[in-house]
Amino acid sequence: MNRPFGLFTATALAGGCLLFAGVKPLHASGGVALPIGYVQEHGWDEPPGELDEVARRGFHDGIEGARKDYGNHRHMDVNNREEYQHPHVAQRDREAYRHGFERGYRVATEHLMGAR
């Protein structure tokens, strides 16, 4: 009688291994086990490749500004950020910085508000 139980156990174990074969380890997906291919190659908070260096800095600062607003339960509005209104970049770089900042802020807002 132990033989059929052993066969059932072995079959169930093999099936379980196959079921979870397509799951990324927790450390690779930020602590959440997700099927392989579900997580994008790059993180949601990485600046798009087409942005220049100044816009990438603005994108990063926009992400951080949105995180601060969200964490402090402030109204999510890019126009309320001092860094956006008065960026600490050369006059010639302000438009690119603001473009990147606004894009980063929007991406972070969508991500953070979707998490609710």
Secondary structure, DSSP 8 states (H G I E B T S, - for coil): -HHHHHHHHHHHHHHHHHHTTTB--GGGGTTS--BTTTS-SS-TTS--TTS-HHHHHHHHHHHHHHHHHHHTT----GGG-HHHHS-SS-GGGHHHHHHHHHHHHHHHHHHHHHT-
